[in-house]
Amino acid sequence: MRLGNLGRWSSGGTPSKSDETLWDGDVPWICPRDMKSPVVTRAESTVSEKAVGGACKLVPKGTLLLVVRGMILAKTIPTATTAMSATYNQDIKAFHPNGRAIPKFVQLCLQHQTRNLLRHVNTATHGTKKLDAQTIANVVIPLPDLSMQIELSDAITDMDLAMVRLGEEHVRLMRTKAAIQAELLHGKVRVPR
């Protein structure tokens, strides 16, 4: 089934940077840099409730996001599902299913077809890489019944969340190690003999 028959894709937006009341609120604002794992659990930037609406769309937890513009598309096609309600910028499209496919299953299919999608990445007039909406709509994926999609997606989601937790623990341990090394190298702490 073609993705264009399974739902619609919407673009995000960026609130005005000159209006400080639109930023640093409680609503996550996802950019491609936040999509380093298959599940987005946090965003570097946040917007206020005042920013939500218009171009700055709020999507629910479990929404599939796809990067469609940026130099990252020269190497890979980032996809992620949201672990929370969030807004997203204009370099990303969000998938809104029509009931025939669940977002996580569509994400798995897109990840499987990354090589093929990379062949369809174009270059915009200003040099940025882009993935056209028509290319996305024409992607063909297998379509098992919803119960099978849910079963597959649940298993993968559990693994994705475990990977995120392990990645966060790895970063925490690396920071602890660096702090201990600094204290040892500066003589603040002595190694017992």
C-alpha positions as CSV (number, residue, x, y, z in Angstrom):
1,M,0.0,0.0,0.0
2,R,1.3,3.5,-0.8
3,L,1.9,5.8,2.2
4,G,-0.3,8.4,0.5
5,N,-3.2,6.1,1.0
6,L,-2.5,5.5,4.7
7,G,-2.7,9.1,6.0
8,R,-1.5,12.6,5.5
9,W,1.7,14.4,6.3
10,S,1.8,17.9,7.8
11,S,4.7,20.4,8.1
12,G,5.8,22.1,11.3
13,G,6.9,25.6,11.9
14,T,9.1,27.9,13.9
15,P,7.7,30.7,16.1
16,S,9.1,34.1,15.7
17,K,12.5,34.3,17.4
18,S,12.0,38.0,18.0
19,D,9.0,37.3,20.3
20,E,10.5,36.0,23.6
21,T,7.0,35.1,24.9
22,L,6.8,32.3,22.4
23,W,9.9,30.5,23.7
24,D,11.2,28.7,26.8
25,G,7.8,27.3,27.8
26,D,6.6,23.8,28.7
27,V,6.0,22.5,25.1
28,P,8.8,20.5,23.5
29,W,9.8,21.9,20.0
30,I,11.5,19.1,18.0
31,C,14.2,19.8,15.4
32,P,16.2,17.2,13.4
33,R,19.0,17.4,15.9
34,D,16.6,15.9,18.5
35,M,15.9,12.9,16.3
36,K,19.0,10.9,17.2
37,S,17.1,7.8,18.3
38,P,13.9,6.1,17.1
39,V,11.9,7.6,20.0
40,V,12.2,11.3,20.9
41,T,12.0,11.6,24.7
42,R,13.0,15.3,25.0
43,A,13.8,18.3,22.9
44,E,16.6,20.9,23.3
45,S,14.2,23.7,22.7
46,T,10.7,24.5,24.1
47,V,7.9,26.9,23.2
48,S,5.2,28.4,25.2
49,E,1.5,27.6,25.0
50,K,1.1,30.9,23.2
51,A,3.2,29.6,20.3
52,V,1.0,26.6,19.7
53,G,-1.3,26.9,16.7
54,G,-0.9,28.1,13.2
55,A,2.4,27.0,11.8
56,C,3.5,25.6,15.2
57,K,1.4,22.5,15.4
58,L,1.0,20.3,18.5
59,V,1.0,16.5,17.8
60,P,0.2,13.8,20.4
61,K,2.4,11.2,21.9
62,G,3.2,8.4,19.5
63,T,3.3,10.6,16.4
64,L,5.7,9.7,13.6
65,L,8.1,12.4,12.5
66,L,10.2,12.4,9.4
67,V,13.0,14.8,8.5
68,V,12.4,16.1,5.0
69,R,14.9,19.0,4.7
70,G,18.5,19.4,5.8
71,M,22.0,18.3,5.1
72,I,21.5,15.2,7.3
73,L,19.5,13.8,4.3
74,A,22.8,13.3,2.4
75,K,23.6,10.4,4.8
76,T,20.3,9.2,6.4
77,I,16.6,9.7,6.6
78,P,15.9,10.4,10.3
79,T,12.5,9.1,11.7
80,A,11.3,9.1,15.3
81,T,8.1,8.7,17.2
82,T,7.3,11.1,20.0
83,A,7.2,9.9,23.6
84,M,5.2,13.1,24.5
85,S,3.0,15.7,22.9
86,A,5.3,18.1,21.0
87,T,5.6,20.7,18.3
88,Y,8.1,20.4,15.5
89,N,9.9,22.6,13.0
90,Q,9.5,23.1,9.3
91,D,12.3,20.6,8.4
92,I,10.1,17.8,9.6
93,K,6.8,16.3,8.6
94,A,4.4,14.5,10.9
95,F,2.3,11.5,9.9
96,H,-1.4,11.5,10.7
97,P,-2.8,8.0,10.0
98,N,-6.3,7.4,8.6
99,G,-6.8,4.2,10.7
100,R,-5.2,1.6,8.3
101,A,-1.7,1.8,9.7
102,I,-0.1,2.7,13.0
103,P,2.7,5.3,13.1
104,K,5.4,3.0,14.6
105,F,4.8,0.4,12.0
106,V,5.1,3.0,9.2
107,Q,8.3,4.2,10.9
108,L,9.7,0.6,10.8
109,C,8.9,0.4,7.1
110,L,10.5,3.8,6.3
111,Q,13.7,2.7,8.3
112,H,13.8,-0.4,6.2
113,Q,13.7,1.6,3.0
114,T,16.3,4.2,3.9
115,R,18.7,3.3,1.1
116,N,15.9,3.6,-1.5
117,L,14.7,6.9,-0.1
118,L,18.2,8.3,-0.1
119,R,18.3,7.9,-3.9
120,H,15.3,10.2,-4.1
121,V,16.7,13.0,-2.0
122,N,17.0,16.2,-4.1
123,T,19.0,19.4,-3.6
124,A,17.1,22.7,-3.2
125,T,18.2,25.8,-5.0
126,H,20.1,27.1,-1.9
127,G,22.0,23.7,-1.6
128,T,20.0,22.1,1.2
129,K,18.9,18.5,0.8
130,K,15.2,17.7,0.6
131,L,12.8,14.8,0.3
132,D,9.7,15.7,-1.7
133,A,6.2,15.0,-0.4
134,Q,5.3,13.1,-3.6
135,T,8.2,10.7,-3.0
136,I,7.0,10.0,0.5
137,A,3.4,9.5,-0.7
138,N,4.6,7.0,-3.3
139,V,6.6,4.8,-0.8
140,V,5.0,1.3,-0.9
141,I,4.9,-0.7,2.4
142,P,3.5,-4.1,3.3
143,L,0.3,-3.8,5.2
144,P,-0.6,-6.6,7.7
145,D,-3.7,-6.3,9.7
146,L,-3.7,-3.8,12.6
147,S,-3.2,-6.5,15.3
148,M,0.0,-7.7,13.7
149,Q,1.2,-4.1,13.2
150,I,0.6,-3.4,16.9
151,E,2.4,-6.6,18.0
152,L,5.4,-5.8,15.9
153,S,5.5,-2.2,16.9
154,D,5.1,-2.9,20.6
155,A,8.1,-5.2,20.6
156,I,10.3,-2.7,18.7
157,T,9.1,0.2,20.9
158,D,10.2,-1.6,24.0
159,M,13.6,-2.1,22.5
160,D,13.8,1.5,21.3
161,L,13.0,2.8,24.8
162,A,15.6,0.5,26.3
163,M,18.2,1.8,23.9
164,V,17.3,5.4,24.9
165,R,17.6,4.6,28.6
166,L,21.0,2.8,28.0
167,G,22.2,5.7,25.9
168,E,21.3,8.2,28.7
169,E,23.0,5.9,31.3
170,H,26.1,5.8,29.1
171,V,26.3,9.6,28.9
172,R,25.9,9.8,32.7
173,L,28.7,7.3,33.3
174,M,31.0,9.0,30.8
175,R,30.5,12.4,32.7
176,T,31.2,10.7,36.0
177,K,34.3,9.1,34.6
178,A,35.5,12.4,33.2
179,A,34.9,14.1,36.6
180,I,36.8,11.4,38.5
181,Q,39.7,11.5,36.0
182,A,40.0,15.3,36.3
183,E,40.2,15.0,40.1
184,L,42.8,12.2,39.9
185,L,44.9,14.1,37.3
186,H,44.9,17.3,39.4
187,G,45.8,15.4,42.6
188,K,42.6,16.2,44.4
189,V,42.0,12.5,45.0
190,R,44.7,10.0,45.6
191,V,44.6,6.4,44.4
192,P,44.8,4.0,47.4
193,R,47.8,1.7,47.4
